[in-house]
Amino acid sequence: MAEKKLSDQSKELTSLLFMATHMEMSSTQMLGEDDPTTRAIKVARQAVMKAIVEKQEIDMNLNTKANKGSNLSNTVSSSRMH
């Protein structure tokens, strides 16, 4: 259940990044690179990219902790068998 939620969050962030990138390109073409709207969209796109990177780091940390917990329980189980 938690993995599905994490996957959904990744899809949402990817979708946001796609939309922000498209909006930035369109705004640059129509209004110019120095327009305040274009700059605001660029900042928003960068924030989405930062959120994606942070989420990936959190996911990796969660996976590392889960693997350590799994390895620990396997070690305890095998030591009980001997």
mmCIF file of the N, C-alpha and C atoms, coordinates in Angstrom:
data_MODEL
# 
_entry.id   MODEL 
# 
loop_
_atom_site.group_PDB 
_atom_site.id 
_atom_site.type_symbol 
_atom_site.label_atom_id 
_atom_site.label_alt_id 
_atom_site.label_comp_id 
_atom_site.label_asym_id 
_atom_site.label_entity_id 
_atom_site.label_seq_id 
_atom_site.pdbx_PDB_ins_code 
_atom_site.Cartn_x 
_atom_site.Cartn_y 
_atom_site.Cartn_z 
_atom_site.occupancy 
_atom_site.B_iso_or_equiv 
_atom_site.pdbx_formal_charge 
_atom_site.auth_seq_id 
_atom_site.auth_comp_id 
_atom_site.auth_asym_id 
_atom_site.auth_atom_id 
_atom_site.pdbx_PDB_model_num 
ATOM 1   N N  . MET A 1 1  ? 0.829  -1.195  0.000   1.00 0.00 ? 1  MET A N  1 
ATOM 2   C CA . MET A 1 1  ? 0.000  0.000   0.000   1.00 0.00 ? 1  MET A CA 1 
ATOM 3   C C  . MET A 1 1  ? 0.871  1.256   0.000   1.00 0.00 ? 1  MET A C  1 
ATOM 4   N N  . ALA A 1 2  ? 1.881  1.288   0.855   1.00 0.00 ? 2  ALA A N  1 
ATOM 5   C CA . ALA A 1 2  ? 2.760  2.458   0.928   1.00 0.00 ? 2  ALA A CA 1 
ATOM 6   C C  . ALA A 1 2  ? 3.554  2.625   -0.362  1.00 0.00 ? 2  ALA A C  1 
ATOM 7   N N  . GLU A 1 3  ? 3.950  1.493   -0.978  1.00 0.00 ? 3  GLU A N  1 
ATOM 8   C CA . GLU A 1 3  ? 4.710  1.569   -2.229  1.00 0.00 ? 3  GLU A CA 1 
ATOM 9   C C  . GLU A 1 3  ? 3.863  2.169   -3.341  1.00 0.00 ? 3  GLU A C  1 
ATOM 10  N N  . LYS A 1 4  ? 2.572  1.844   -3.368  1.00 0.00 ? 4  LYS A N  1 
ATOM 11  C CA . LYS A 1 4  ? 1.676  2.414   -4.386  1.00 0.00 ? 4  LYS A CA 1 
ATOM 12  C C  . LYS A 1 4  ? 1.563  3.920   -4.188  1.00 0.00 ? 4  LYS A C  1 
ATOM 13  N N  . LYS A 1 5  ? 1.468  4.361   -2.949  1.00 0.00 ? 5  LYS A N  1 
ATOM 14  C CA . LYS A 1 5  ? 1.371  5.790   -2.656  1.00 0.00 ? 5  LYS A CA 1 
ATOM 15  C C  . LYS A 1 5  ? 2.641  6.506   -3.110  1.00 0.00 ? 5  LYS A C  1 
ATOM 16  N N  . LEU A 1 6  ? 3.803  5.911   -2.839  1.00 0.00 ? 6  LEU A N  1 
ATOM 17  C CA . LEU A 1 6  ? 5.069  6.502   -3.279  1.00 0.00 ? 6  LEU A CA 1 
ATOM 18  C C  . LEU A 1 6  ? 5.137  6.563   -4.795  1.00 0.00 ? 6  LEU A C  1 
ATOM 19  N N  . SER A 1 7  ? 4.659  5.521   -5.455  1.00 0.00 ? 7  SER A N  1 
ATOM 20  C CA . SER A 1 7  ? 4.646  5.487   -6.913  1.00 0.00 ? 7  SER A CA 1 
ATOM 21  C C  . SER A 1 7  ? 3.725  6.571   -7.466  1.00 0.00 ? 7  SER A C  1 
ATOM 22  N N  . ASP A 1 8  ? 2.561  6.738   -6.849  1.00 0.00 ? 8  ASP A N  1 
ATOM 23  C CA . ASP A 1 8  ? 1.624  7.785   -7.274  1.00 0.00 ? 8  ASP A CA 1 
ATOM 24  C C  . ASP A 1 8  ? 2.239  9.168   -7.103  1.00 0.00 ? 8  ASP A C  1 
ATOM 25  N N  . GLN A 1 9  ? 2.960  9.370   -6.010  1.00 0.00 ? 9  GLN A N  1 
ATOM 26  C CA . GLN A 1 9  ? 3.621  10.656  -5.783  1.00 0.00 ? 9  GLN A CA 1 
ATOM 27  C C  . GLN A 1 9  ? 4.665  10.917  -6.861  1.00 0.00 ? 9  GLN A C  1 
ATOM 28  N N  . SER A 1 10 ? 5.407  9.902   -7.233  1.00 0.00 ? 10 SER A N  1 
ATOM 29  C CA . SER A 1 10 ? 6.416  10.053  -8.284  1.00 0.00 ? 10 SER A CA 1 
ATOM 30  C C  . SER A 1 10 ? 5.762  10.430  -9.604  1.00 0.00 ? 10 SER A C  1 
ATOM 31  N N  . LYS A 1 11 ? 4.647  9.780   -9.916  1.00 0.00 ? 11 LYS A N  1 
ATOM 32  C CA . LYS A 1 11 ? 3.924  10.092  -11.157 1.00 0.00 ? 11 LYS A CA 1 
ATOM 33  C C  . LYS A 1 11 ? 3.417  11.532  -11.143 1.00 0.00 ? 11 LYS A C  1 
ATOM 34  N N  . GLU A 1 12 ? 2.896  11.973  -10.002 1.00 0.00 ? 12 GLU A N  1 
ATOM 35  C CA . GLU A 1 12 ? 2.387  13.342  -9.892  1.00 0.00 ? 12 GLU A CA 1 
ATOM 36  C C  . GLU A 1 12 ? 3.510  14.355  -10.066 1.00 0.00 ? 12 GLU A C  1 
ATOM 37  N N  . LEU A 1 13 ? 4.647  14.105  -9.440  1.00 0.00 ? 13 LEU A N  1 
ATOM 38  C CA . LEU A 1 13 ? 5.778  15.024  -9.572  1.00 0.00 ? 13 LEU A CA 1 
ATOM 39  C C  . LEU A 1 13 ? 6.295  15.063  -11.005 1.00 0.00 ? 13 LEU A C  1 
ATOM 40  N N  . THR A 1 14 ? 6.351  13.915  -11.652 1.00 0.00 ? 14 THR A N  1 
ATOM 41  C CA . THR A 1 14 ? 6.801  13.864  -13.044 1.00 0.00 ? 14 THR A CA 1 
ATOM 42  C C  . THR A 1 14 ? 5.839  14.633  -13.939 1.00 0.00 ? 14 THR A C  1 
ATOM 43  N N  . SER A 1 15 ? 4.553  14.481  -13.683 1.00 0.00 ? 15 SER A N  1 
ATOM 44  C CA . SER A 1 15 ? 3.542  15.205  -14.451 1.00 0.00 ? 15 SER A CA 1 
ATOM 45  C C  . SER A 1 15 ? 3.672  16.714  -14.239 1.00 0.00 ? 15 SER A C  1 
ATOM 46  N N  . LEU A 1 16 ? 3.886  17.117  -12.992 1.00 0.00 ? 16 LEU A N  1 
ATOM 47  C CA . LEU A 1 16 ? 4.088  18.537  -12.699 1.00 0.00 ? 16 LEU A CA 1 
ATOM 48  C C  . LEU A 1 16 ? 5.319  19.086  -13.410 1.00 0.00 ? 16 LEU A C  1 
ATOM 49  N N  . LEU A 1 17 ? 6.386  18.308  -13.416 1.00 0.00 ? 17 LEU A N  1 
ATOM 50  C CA . LEU A 1 17 ? 7.608  18.748  -14.086 1.00 0.00 ? 17 LEU A CA 1 
ATOM 51  C C  . LEU A 1 17 ? 7.369  18.919  -15.581 1.00 0.00 ? 17 LEU A C  1 
ATOM 52  N N  . PHE A 1 18 ? 6.659  17.985  -16.178 1.00 0.00 ? 18 PHE A N  1 
ATOM 53  C CA . PHE A 1 18 ? 6.347  18.077  -17.603 1.00 0.00 ? 18 PHE A CA 1 
ATOM 54  C C  . PHE A 1 18 ? 5.540  19.344  -17.893 1.00 0.00 ? 18 PHE A C  1 
ATOM 55  N N  . MET A 1 19 ? 4.499  19.587  -17.080 1.00 0.00 ? 19 MET A N  1 
ATOM 56  C CA . MET A 1 19 ? 3.660  20.776  -17.296 1.00 0.00 ? 19 MET A CA 1 
ATOM 57  C C  . MET A 1 19 ? 4.450  22.065  -17.096 1.00 0.00 ? 19 MET A C  1 
ATOM 58  N N  . ALA A 1 20 ? 5.261  22.118  -16.044 1.00 0.00 ? 20 ALA A N  1 
ATOM 59  C CA . ALA A 1 20 ? 6.041  23.328  -15.775 1.00 0.00 ? 20 ALA A CA 1 
ATOM 60  C C  . ALA A 1 20 ? 7.052  23.595  -16.886 1.00 0.00 ? 20 ALA A C  1 
ATOM 61  N N  . THR A 1 21 ? 7.666  22.537  -17.399 1.00 0.00 ? 21 THR A N  1 
ATOM 62  C CA . THR A 1 21 ? 8.628  22.691  -18.494 1.00 0.00 ? 21 THR A CA 1 
ATOM 63  C C  . THR A 1 21 ? 7.926  23.211  -19.741 1.00 0.00 ? 21 THR A C  1 
ATOM 64  N N  . HIS A 1 22 ? 6.768  22.653  -20.039 1.00 0.00 ? 22 HIS A N  1 
ATOM 65  C CA . HIS A 1 22 ? 5.994  23.100  -21.199 1.00 0.00 ? 22 HIS A CA 1 
ATOM 66  C C  . HIS A 1 22 ? 5.572  24.568  -21.039 1.00 0.00 ? 22 HIS A C  1 
ATOM 67  N N  . MET A 1 23 ? 5.104  24.916  -19.846 1.00 0.00 ? 23 MET A N  1 
ATOM 68  C CA . MET A 1 23 ? 4.691  26.300  -19.595 1.00 0.00 ? 23 MET A CA 1 
ATOM 69  C C  . MET A 1 23 ? 5.871  27.259  -19.716 1.00 0.00 ? 23 MET A C  1 
ATOM 70  N N  . GLU A 1 24 ? 7.025  26.843  -19.210 1.00 0.00 ? 24 GLU A N  1 
ATOM 71  C CA . GLU A 1 24 ? 8.209  27.703  -19.294 1.00 0.00 ? 24 GLU A CA 1 
ATOM 72  C C  . GLU A 1 24 ? 8.608  27.939  -20.750 1.00 0.00 ? 24 GLU A C  1 
ATOM 73  N N  . MET A 1 25 ? 8.605  26.886  -21.552 1.00 0.00 ? 25 MET A N  1 
ATOM 74  C CA . MET A 1 25 ? 8.966  27.037  -22.967 1.00 0.00 ? 25 MET A CA 1 
ATOM 75  C C  . MET A 1 25 ? 7.969  27.948  -23.681 1.00 0.00 ? 25 MET A C  1 
ATOM 76  N N  . SER A 1 26 ? 6.688  27.743  -23.432 1.00 0.00 ? 26 SER A N  1 
ATOM 77  C CA . SER A 1 26 ? 5.658  28.562  -24.075 1.00 0.00 ? 26 SER A CA 1 
ATOM 78  C C  . SER A 1 26 ? 5.766  30.021  -23.644 1.00 0.00 ? 26 SER A C  1 
ATOM 79  N N  . SER A 1 27 ? 5.960  30.236  -22.359 1.00 0.00 ? 27 SER A N  1 
ATOM 80  C CA . SER A 1 27 ? 6.072  31.595  -21.845 1.00 0.00 ? 27 SER A CA 1 
ATOM 81  C C  . SER A 1 27 ? 7.305  32.297  -22.404 1.00 0.00 ? 27 SER A C  1 
ATOM 82  N N  . THR A 1 28 ? 8.398  31.560  -22.518 1.00 0.00 ? 28 THR A N  1 
ATOM 83  C CA . THR A 1 28 ? 9.619  32.135  -23.085 1.00 0.00 ? 28 THR A CA 1 
ATOM 84  C C  . THR A 1 28 ? 9.380  32.562  -24.528 1.00 0.00 ? 28 THR A C  1 
ATOM 85  N N  . GLN A 1 29 ? 8.691  31.720  -25.287 1.00 0.00 ? 29 GLN A N  1 
ATOM 86  C CA . GLN A 1 29 ? 8.413  32.047  -26.692 1.00 0.00 ? 29 GLN A CA 1 
ATOM 87  C C  . GLN A 1 29 ? 7.480  33.246  -26.819 1.00 0.00 ? 29 GLN A C  1 
ATOM 88  N N  . MET A 1 30 ? 6.449  33.309  -25.977 1.00 0.00 ? 30 MET A N  1 
ATOM 89  C CA . MET A 1 30 ? 5.436  34.365  -26.124 1.00 0.00 ? 30 MET A CA 1 
ATOM 90  C C  . MET A 1 30 ? 5.828  35.668  -25.434 1.00 0.00 ? 30 MET A C  1 
ATOM 91  N N  . LEU A 1 31 ? 6.437  35.571  -24.260 1.00 0.00 ? 31 LEU A N  1 
ATOM 92  C CA . LEU A 1 31 ? 6.686  36.764  -23.451 1.00 0.00 ? 31 LEU A CA 1 
ATOM 93  C C  . LEU A 1 31 ? 8.157  37.151  -23.369 1.00 0.00 ? 31 LEU A C  1 
ATOM 94  N N  . GLY A 1 32 ? 9.025  36.203  -23.649 1.00 0.00 ? 32 GLY A N  1 
ATOM 95  C CA . GLY A 1 32 ? 10.455 36.467  -23.548 1.00 0.00 ? 32 GLY A CA 1 
ATOM 96  C C  . GLY A 1 32 ? 11.031 35.919  -22.259 1.00 0.00 ? 32 GLY A C  1 
ATOM 97  N N  . GLU A 1 33 ? 12.332 35.712  -22.283 1.00 0.00 ? 33 GLU A N  1 
ATOM 98  C CA . GLU A 1 33 ? 13.027 35.087  -21.154 1.00 0.00 ? 33 GLU A CA 1 
ATOM 99  C C  . GLU A 1 33 ? 13.051 35.969  -19.906 1.00 0.00 ? 33 GLU A C  1 
ATOM 100 N N  . ASP A 1 34 ? 13.045 37.290  -20.090 1.00 0.00 ? 34 ASP A N  1 
ATOM 101 C CA . ASP A 1 34 ? 13.160 38.210  -18.954 1.00 0.00 ? 34 ASP A CA 1 
ATOM 102 C C  . ASP A 1 34 ? 11.816 38.640  -18.370 1.00 0.00 ? 34 ASP A C  1 
ATOM 103 N N  . ASP A 1 35 ? 10.723 38.142  -18.922 1.00 0.00 ? 35 ASP A N  1 
ATOM 104 C CA . ASP A 1 35 ? 9.402  38.499  -18.417 1.00 0.00 ? 35 ASP A CA 1 
ATOM 105 C C  . ASP A 1 35 ? 9.209  37.915  -17.012 1.00 0.00 ? 35 ASP A C  1 
ATOM 106 N N  . PRO A 1 36 ? 8.590  38.684  -16.099 1.00 0.00 ? 36 PRO A N  1 
ATOM 107 C CA . PRO A 1 36 ? 8.379  38.183  -14.728 1.00 0.00 ? 36 PRO A CA 1 
ATOM 108 C C  . PRO A 1 36 ? 7.592  36.869  -14.671 1.00 0.00 ? 36 PRO A C  1 
ATOM 109 N N  . THR A 1 37 ? 6.635  36.701  -15.568 1.00 0.00 ? 37 THR A N  1 
ATOM 110 C CA . THR A 1 37 ? 5.858  35.454  -15.587 1.00 0.00 ? 37 THR A CA 1 
ATOM 111 C C  . THR A 1 37 ? 6.757  34.279  -15.950 1.00 0.00 ? 37 THR A C  1 
ATOM 112 N N  . THR A 1 38 ? 7.589  34.464  -16.963 1.00 0.00 ? 38 THR A N  1 
ATOM 113 C CA . THR A 1 38 ? 8.511  33.405  -17.381 1.00 0.00 ? 38 THR A CA 1 
ATOM 114 C C  . THR A 1 38 ? 9.467  33.059  -16.249 1.00 0.00 ? 38 THR A C  1 
ATOM 115 N N  . ARG A 1 39 ? 9.973  34.083  -15.583 1.00 0.00 ? 39 ARG A N  1 
ATOM 116 C CA . ARG A 1 39 ? 10.909 33.827  -14.474 1.00 0.00 ? 39 ARG A CA 1 
ATOM 117 C C  . ARG A 1 39 ? 10.214 33.090  -13.328 1.00 0.00 ? 39 ARG A C  1 
ATOM 118 N N  . ALA A 1 40 ? 8.964  33.450  -13.044 1.00 0.00 ? 40 ALA A N  1 
ATOM 119 C CA . ALA A 1 40 ? 8.216  32.774  -11.973 1.00 0.00 ? 40 ALA A CA 1 
ATOM 120 C C  . ALA A 1 40 ? 7.976  31.304  -12.317 1.00 0.00 ? 40 ALA A C  1 
ATOM 121 N N  . ILE A 1 41 ? 7.639  31.050  -13.573 1.00 0.00 ? 41 ILE A N  1 
ATOM 122 C CA . ILE A 1 41 ? 7.426  29.663  -14.009 1.00 0.00 ? 41 ILE A CA 1 
ATOM 123 C C  . ILE A 1 41 ? 8.733  28.879  -13.907 1.00 0.00 ? 41 ILE A C  1 
ATOM 124 N N  . LYS A 1 42 ? 9.847  29.518  -14.264 1.00 0.00 ? 42 LYS A N  1 
ATOM 125 C CA . LYS A 1 42 ? 11.153 28.854  -14.178 1.00 0.00 ? 42 LYS A CA 1 
ATOM 126 C C  . LYS A 1 42 ? 11.462 28.475  -12.730 1.00 0.00 ? 42 LYS A C  1 
ATOM 127 N N  . VAL A 1 43 ? 11.178 29.387  -11.806 1.00 0.00 ? 43 VAL A N  1 
ATOM 128 C CA . VAL A 1 43 ? 11.404 29.106  -10.382 1.00 0.00 ? 43 VAL A CA 1 
ATOM 129 C C  . VAL A 1 43 ? 10.523 27.936  -9.928  1.00 0.00 ? 43 VAL A C  1 
ATOM 130 N N  . ALA A 1 44 ? 9.272  27.922  -10.384 1.00 0.00 ? 44 ALA A N  1 
ATOM 131 C CA . ALA A 1 44 ? 8.364  26.824  -10.025 1.00 0.00 ? 44 ALA A CA 1 
ATOM 132 C C  . ALA A 1 44 ? 8.875  25.495  -10.572 1.00 0.00 ? 44 ALA A C  1 
ATOM 133 N N  . ARG A 1 45 ? 9.356  25.496  -11.814 1.00 0.00 ? 45 ARG A N  1 
ATOM 134 C CA . ARG A 1 45 ? 9.890  24.269  -12.416 1.00 0.00 ? 45 ARG A CA 1 
ATOM 135 C C  . ARG A 1 45 ? 11.104 23.781  -11.628 1.00 0.00 ? 45 ARG A C  1 
ATOM 136 N N  . GLN A 1 46 ? 11.964 24.713  -11.237 1.00 0.00 ? 46 GLN A N  1 
ATOM 137 C CA . GLN A 1 46 ? 13.144 24.330  -10.456 1.00 0.00 ? 46 GLN A CA 1 
ATOM 138 C C  . GLN A 1 46 ? 12.744 23.754  -9.097  1.00 0.00 ? 46 GLN A C  1 
ATOM 139 N N  . ALA A 1 47 ? 11.686 24.287  -8.506  1.00 0.00 ? 47 ALA A N  1 
ATOM 140 C CA . ALA A 1 47 ? 11.199 23.762  -7.225  1.00 0.00 ? 47 ALA A CA 1 
ATOM 141 C C  . ALA A 1 47 ? 10.679 22.335  -7.383  1.00 0.00 ? 47 ALA A C  1 
ATOM 142 N N  . VAL A 1 48 ? 9.991  22.074  -8.485  1.00 0.00 ? 48 VAL A N  1 
ATOM 143 C CA . VAL A 1 48 ? 9.501  20.712  -8.746  1.00 0.00 ? 48 VAL A CA 1 
ATOM 144 C C  . VAL A 1 48 ? 10.683 19.765  -8.933  1.00 0.00 ? 48 VAL A C  1 
ATOM 145 N N  . MET A 1 49 ? 11.699 20.205  -9.670  1.00 0.00 ? 49 MET A N  1 
ATOM 146 C CA . MET A 1 49 ? 12.890 19.362  -9.866  1.00 0.00 ? 49 MET A CA 1 
ATOM 147 C C  . MET A 1 49 ? 13.560 19.065  -8.528  1.00 0.00 ? 49 MET A C  1 
ATOM 148 N N  . LYS A 1 50 ? 13.649 20.076  -7.665  1.00 0.00 ? 50 LYS A N  1 
ATOM 149 C CA . LYS A 1 50 ? 14.252 19.880  -6.346  1.00 0.00 ? 50 LYS A CA 1 
ATOM 150 C C  . LYS A 1 50 ? 13.427 18.883  -5.525  1.00 0.00 ? 50 LYS A C  1 
ATOM 151 N N  . ALA A 1 51 ? 12.104 18.992  -5.606  1.00 0.00 ? 51 ALA A N  1 
ATOM 152 C CA . ALA A 1 51 ? 11.229 18.064  -4.879  1.00 0.00 ? 51 ALA A CA 1 
ATOM 153 C C  . ALA A 1 51 ? 11.428 16.631  -5.362  1.00 0.00 ? 51 ALA A C  1 
ATOM 154 N N  . ILE A 1 52 ? 11.618 16.458  -6.670  1.00 0.00 ? 52 ILE A N  1 
ATOM 155 C CA . ILE A 1 52 ? 11.850 15.119  -7.223  1.00 0.00 ? 52 ILE A CA 1 
ATOM 156 C C  . ILE A 1 52 ? 13.156 14.543  -6.685  1.00 0.00 ? 52 ILE A C  1 
ATOM 157 N N  . VAL A 1 53 ? 14.205 15.350  -6.676  1.00 0.00 ? 53 VAL A N  1 
ATOM 158 C CA . VAL A 1 53 ? 15.504 14.884  -6.171  1.00 0.00 ? 53 VAL A CA 1 
ATOM 159 C C  . VAL A 1 53 ? 15.396 14.525  -4.689  1.00 0.00 ? 53 VAL A C  1 
ATOM 160 N N  . GLU A 1 54 ? 14.740 15.384  -3.910  1.00 0.00 ? 54 GLU A N  1 
ATOM 161 C CA . GLU A 1 54 ? 14.586 15.111  -2.478  1.00 0.00 ? 54 GLU A CA 1 
ATOM 162 C C  . GLU A 1 54 ? 13.767 13.844  -2.243  1.00 0.00 ? 54 GLU A C  1 
ATOM 163 N N  . LYS A 1 55 ? 12.713 13.649  -3.036  1.00 0.00 ? 55 LYS A N  1 
ATOM 164 C CA . LYS A 1 55 ? 11.900 12.440  -2.897  1.00 0.00 ? 55 LYS A CA 1 
ATOM 165 C C  . LYS A 1 55 ? 12.721 11.198  -3.214  1.00 0.00 ? 55 LYS A C  1 
ATOM 166 N N  . GLN A 1 56 ? 13.560 11.277  -4.248  1.00 0.00 ? 56 GLN A N  1 
ATOM 167 C CA . GLN A 1 56 ? 14.409 10.136  -4.596  1.00 0.00 ? 56 GLN A CA 1 
ATOM 168 C C  . GLN A 1 56 ? 15.372 9.815   -3.457  1.00 0.00 ? 56 GLN A C  1 
ATOM 169 N N  . GLU A 1 57 ? 15.919 10.852  -2.821  1.00 0.00 ? 57 GLU A N  1 
ATOM 170 C CA . GLU A 1 57 ? 16.824 10.629  -1.689  1.00 0.00 ? 57 GLU A CA 1 
ATOM 171 C C  . GLU A 1 57 ? 16.082 9.982   -0.525  1.00 0.00 ? 57 GLU A C  1 
ATOM 172 N N  . ILE A 1 58 ? 14.880 10.456  -0.251  1.00 0.00 ? 58 ILE A N  1 
ATOM 173 C CA . ILE A 1 58 ? 14.073 9.877   0.831   1.00 0.00 ? 58 ILE A CA 1 
ATOM 174 C C  . ILE A 1 58 ? 13.744 8.419   0.519   1.00 0.00 ? 58 ILE A C  1 
ATOM 175 N N  . ASP A 1 59 ? 13.332 8.151   -0.721  1.00 0.00 ? 59 ASP A N  1 
ATOM 176 C CA . ASP A 1 59 ? 13.014 6.775   -1.123  1.00 0.00 ? 59 ASP A CA 1 
ATOM 177 C C  . ASP A 1 59 ? 14.225 5.861   -0.958  1.00 0.00 ? 59 ASP A C  1 
ATOM 178 N N  . MET A 1 60 ? 15.400 6.347   -1.352  1.00 0.00 ? 60 MET A N  1 
ATOM 179 C CA . MET A 1 60 ? 16.617 5.529   -1.215  1.00 0.00 ? 60 MET A CA 1 
ATOM 180 C C  . MET A 1 60 ? 16.911 5.265   0.253   1.00 0.00 ? 60 MET A C  1 
ATOM 181 N N  . ASN A 1 61 ? 16.741 6.279   1.109   1.00 0.00 ? 61 ASN A N  1 
ATOM 182 C CA . ASN A 1 61 ? 16.973 6.087   2.541   1.00 0.00 ? 61 ASN A CA 1 
ATOM 183 C C  . ASN A 1 61 ? 15.981 5.093   3.129   1.00 0.00 ? 61 ASN A C  1 
ATOM 184 N N  . LEU A 1 62 ? 14.719 5.186   2.710   1.00 0.00 ? 62 LEU A N  1 
ATOM 185 C CA . LEU A 1 62 ? 13.714 4.235   3.203   1.00 0.00 ? 62 LEU A CA 1 
ATOM 186 C C  . LEU A 1 62 ? 14.043 2.815   2.754   1.00 0.00 ? 62 LEU A C  1 
ATOM 187 N N  . ASN A 1 63 ? 14.467 2.666   1.506   1.00 0.00 ? 63 ASN A N  1 
ATOM 188 C CA . ASN A 1 63 ? 14.835 1.343   0.997   1.00 0.00 ? 63 ASN A CA 1 
ATOM 189 C C  . ASN A 1 63 ? 16.041 0.793   1.738   1.00 0.00 ? 63 ASN A C  1 
ATOM 190 N N  . THR A 1 64 ? 17.011 1.651   2.025   1.00 0.00 ? 64 THR A N  1 
ATOM 191 C CA . THR A 1 64 ? 18.204 1.221   2.753   1.00 0.00 ? 64 THR A CA 1 
ATOM 192 C C  . THR A 1 64 ? 17.823 0.743   4.150   1.00 0.00 ? 64 THR A C  1 
ATOM 193 N N  . LYS A 1 65 ? 16.970 1.519   4.833   1.00 0.00 ? 65 LYS A N  1 
ATOM 194 C CA . LYS A 1 65 ? 16.536 1.136   6.179   1.00 0.00 ? 65 LYS A CA 1 
ATOM 195 C C  . LYS A 1 65 ? 15.731 -0.158  6.141   1.00 0.00 ? 65 LYS A C  1 
ATOM 196 N N  . ALA A 1 66 ? 14.874 -0.303  5.144   1.00 0.00 ? 66 ALA A N  1 
ATOM 197 C CA . ALA A 1 66 ? 14.066 -1.524  5.025   1.00 0.00 ? 66 ALA A CA 1 
ATOM 198 C C  . ALA A 1 66 ? 14.966 -2.728  4.786   1.00 0.00 ? 66 ALA A C  1 
ATOM 199 N N  . ASN A 1 67 ? 15.972 -2.561  3.942   1.00 0.00 ? 67 ASN A N  1 
ATOM 200 C CA . ASN A 1 67 ? 16.897 -3.665  3.667   1.00 0.00 ? 67 ASN A CA 1 
ATOM 201 C C  . ASN A 1 67 ? 17.709 -4.020  4.901   1.00 0.00 ? 67 ASN A C  1 
ATOM 202 N N  . LYS A 1 68 ? 18.149 -3.019  5.656   1.00 0.00 ? 68 LYS A N  1 
ATOM 203 C CA . LYS A 1 68 ? 18.903 -3.297  6.881   1.00 0.00 ? 68 LYS A CA 1 
ATOM 204 C C  . LYS A 1 68 ? 18.031 -4.053  7.872   1.00 0.00 ? 68 LYS A C  1 
ATOM 205 N N  . GLY A 1 69 ? 16.775 -3.635  8.002   1.00 0.00 ? 69 GLY A N  1 
ATOM 206 C CA . GLY A 1 69 ? 15.850 -4.321  8.904   1.00 0.00 ? 69 GLY A CA 1 
ATOM 207 C C  . GLY A 1 69 ? 15.609 -5.745  8.463   1.00 0.00 ? 69 GLY A C  1 
ATOM 208 N N  . SER A 1 70 ? 15.482 -5.948  7.172   1.00 0.00 ? 70 SER A N  1 
ATOM 209 C CA . SER A 1 70 ? 15.273 -7.283  6.621   1.00 0.00 ? 70 SER A CA 1 
ATOM 210 C C  . SER A 1 70 ? 16.502 -8.151  6.858   1.00 0.00 ? 70 SER A C  1 
ATOM 211 N N  . ASN A 1 71 ? 17.673 -7.592  6.629   1.00 0.00 ? 71 ASN A N  1 
ATOM 212 C CA . ASN A 1 71 ? 18.911 -8.341  6.849   1.00 0.00 ? 71 ASN A CA 1 
ATOM 213 C C  . ASN A 1 71 ? 19.085 -8.693  8.316   1.00 0.00 ? 71 ASN A C  1 
ATOM 214 N N  . LEU A 1 72 ? 18.726 -7.776  9.197   1.00 0.00 ? 72 LEU A N  1 
ATOM 215 C CA . LEU A 1 72 ? 18.841 -8.023  10.627  1.00 0.00 ? 72 LEU A CA 1 
ATOM 216 C C  . LEU A 1 72 ? 17.913 -9.155  11.050  1.00 0.00 ? 72 LEU A C  1 
ATOM 217 N N  . SER A 1 73 ? 16.676 -9.141  10.572  1.00 0.00 ? 73 SER A N  1 
ATOM 218 C CA . SER A 1 73 ? 15.750 -10.208 10.958  1.00 0.00 ? 73 SER A CA 1 
ATOM 219 C C  . SER A 1 73 ? 16.198 -11.544 10.371  1.00 0.00 ? 73 SER A C  1 
ATOM 220 N N  . ASN A 1 74 ? 16.782 -11.537 9.176   1.00 0.00 ? 74 ASN A N  1 
ATOM 221 C CA . ASN A 1 74 ? 17.308 -12.774 8.593   1.00 0.00 ? 74 ASN A CA 1 
ATOM 222 C C  . ASN A 1 74 ? 18.471 -13.299 9.420   1.00 0.00 ? 74 ASN A C  1 
ATOM 223 N N  . THR A 1 75 ? 19.330 -12.405 9.893   1.00 0.00 ? 75 THR A N  1 
ATOM 224 C CA . THR A 1 75 ? 20.474 -12.803 10.713  1.00 0.00 ? 75 THR A CA 1 
ATOM 225 C C  . THR A 1 75 ? 19.991 -13.411 12.022  1.00 0.00 ? 75 THR A C  1 
ATOM 226 N N  . VAL A 1 76 ? 19.005 -12.777 12.646  1.00 0.00 ? 76 VAL A N  1 
ATOM 227 C CA . VAL A 1 76 ? 18.455 -13.284 13.905  1.00 0.00 ? 76 VAL A CA 1 
ATOM 228 C C  . VAL A 1 76 ? 17.822 -14.653 13.681  1.00 0.00 ? 76 VAL A C  1 
ATOM 229 N N  . SER A 1 77 ? 17.065 -14.806 12.603  1.00 0.00 ? 77 SER A N  1 
ATOM 230 C CA . SER A 1 77 ? 16.414 -16.086 12.310  1.00 0.00 ? 77 SER A CA 1 
ATOM 231 C C  . SER A 1 77 ? 17.439 -17.184 12.077  1.00 0.00 ? 77 SER A C  1 
ATOM 232 N N  . SER A 1 78 ? 18.478 -16.894 11.302  1.00 0.00 ? 78 SER A N  1 
ATOM 233 C CA . SER A 1 78 ? 19.466 -17.930 11.000  1.00 0.00 ? 78 SER A CA 1 
ATOM 234 C C  . SER A 1 78 ? 20.297 -18.263 12.235  1.00 0.00 ? 78 SER A C  1 
ATOM 235 N N  . SER A 1 79 ? 20.542 -17.284 13.108  1.00 0.00 ? 79 SER A N  1 
ATOM 236 C CA . SER A 1 79 ? 21.328 -17.585 14.304  1.00 0.00 ? 79 SER A CA 1 
ATOM 237 C C  . SER A 1 79 ? 20.518 -18.442 15.274  1.00 0.00 ? 79 SER A C  1 
ATOM 238 N N  . ARG A 1 80 ? 19.208 -18.328 15.246  1.00 0.00 ? 80 ARG A N  1 
ATOM 239 C CA . ARG A 1 80 ? 18.364 -19.162 16.108  1.00 0.00 ? 80 ARG A CA 1 
ATOM 240 C C  . ARG A 1 80 ? 18.344 -20.598 15.618  1.00 0.00 ? 80 ARG A C  1 
ATOM 241 N N  . MET A 1 81 ? 18.521 -20.782 14.317  1.00 0.00 ? 81 MET A N  1 
ATOM 242 C CA . MET A 1 81 ? 18.472 -22.122 13.747  1.00 0.00 ? 81 MET A CA 1 
ATOM 243 C C  . MET A 1 81 ? 19.724 -22.925 14.110  1.00 0.00 ? 81 MET A C  1 
ATOM 244 N N  . HIS A 1 82 ? 20.837 -22.246 14.346  1.00 0.00 ? 82 HIS A N  1 
ATOM 245 C CA . HIS A 1 82 ? 22.099 -22.961 14.603  1.00 0.00 ? 82 HIS A CA 1 
ATOM 246 C C  . HIS A 1 82 ? 22.226 -23.382 16.010  1.00 0.00 ? 82 HIS A C  1 
# 
